[in-house]
């Protein structure tokens, strides 16, 4: 159970790092992505761990799925802001509406946690011991620039 929690946290940290947008920086032959966006980060990480093409595909597919799931979280947060504004406009604080808003948020987060857990399991299964150790060291240090 503890490993599941740590794995989820690590994947959330990875998603946070991937959150920034990248840009294509084709500055001559041999350069792929430049910048600090999610694609650039993922490309550098895969290069650093010397990932095989099959591993690269799994990483990219899982990252795309997580982004899709996270889109639902963004929409839920927008709806929560509107709900909270409605509650605050009323004369008395309606705790039932507030609790309903929190339940919706919990359900959305539970879906994201499930997706992250499944994705982490698929990614973990494709990596060898050296690659897992390298990624774990990067996460432990918290220095995502080290994968450059």
N, C-alpha and C positions, 0 to 999 in steps of 0.2 A: 504494500500500500504506500509506504513512504517513497519507494522508487517511482511509483506512478505519479505522485505529487511533484517530486523533483523533476521528473521528465516533462511533465506538463509545464512547469515553471520555465524550464530551459527552452522548451518550444515557444512559449509565449515571449521570452526574451529574444529568441531568434526572429519571431514575427515582428517584434518591435524594431529590430535592426533592419528588417526588410521593408519597413513601412515607408521610408523615404523614397522618393521617386528618382529614377535614374534617367540618364539621357544618353543617346548614342553619340560617341565621340570618335568617329572614324578618322583618326589623324594619321593616315598612312597605312601601309601594309603591316599586318601583324597585330593591330590594335582592335580589340573587340568593343567592350563597353568601358566607358570612363565615367567618373563621377562616383557618387555614393548612394545610388539608388538600389532597390531590391535586386534588380537583375545583375548589376555590377557586383554587389556583395555575394550573391549566390554563385556567380561565375568564378570569383576569386576564391571562395570557399571550396568549390568543387576542384579547382585547380590545385589548391593547397593540399587537399587530401588525396590528390591523384585519383579522382573518381573515374570509373569506367563509364562508357556511354550508357550502359543500362542503369547504373547508379544515378547518372545525371538526369535521365528521364524520370526516374522515381522522384528525385528531389524536385524537379520542375513541376511534375504532375501534382505532387502533394502541396507545394507552395501555391499553385493555382487554386486548388480546392480550398485551402485555408483562406485565401483572399476572398473567394466566393462566399464562404461561410461568414467571414468577418464583415462582409457587406451587410448581412442581416443584423449584425450587432450595431453597425453605424445607424441603420434605419431605426432600430429599437431605441437607441439613445436619443435620436431626434424626437421620436414619439414620446419618450419619457420627459424630455424638456417641455414639450407642449402640455403633457398631463400635469407636470409640476406647476407650470404657470397657471393652469386652470384651478388647481387646488389652492394656490396662493391668492388668487383673486377673490375667493369666497370669503364671507364674513368669518366663518369658523373653519378651523382646520379639519378636513374630512379624512380621518385616519384610514377608513376603509378604502378610499380611492388611492391613498398613498400606498397602502399595503398591496393593492391590486397592481399598481405600477411596479413595485418591488418584485412581485411574483413574476411579472412579464420579463423583467430584467434577468431574474434568476433562471427562467426557462431558456432565454436566449444564450446566457453564459453557459448553461449546462450543455446546450447543443454545440457550442464552440469548443468546450472542454472535450466532449466526445470526439469531435472531428480532430482536434489536436492530438489526442491520445492515439487514435487510429493512425493518423499520419506519422506520428513519432514511431509507432510500432513498425510500420512499413519501411520507414527510412532506416531504423535501427537494424532491421533484418537484412538490409542490403549491404551494410557496412562490415568491414573486417575489424579485428581488434585494434589495429594501428589507427585506422580512420576514426573509430569511436573515441579512442584516447586523444587524438588530435583535436577533435571537435569539443570533447569534454574540457580539455585544457583551455581552449579559446573561451568557452563559456565561463569557466571558473575564473579566469583573469578578467573577464568583462571587457576586454579590449578588442572590439570587433575590427579595429584597424589593423590588428596583428595578422589578419588573414590576407592582407594585401600583398 
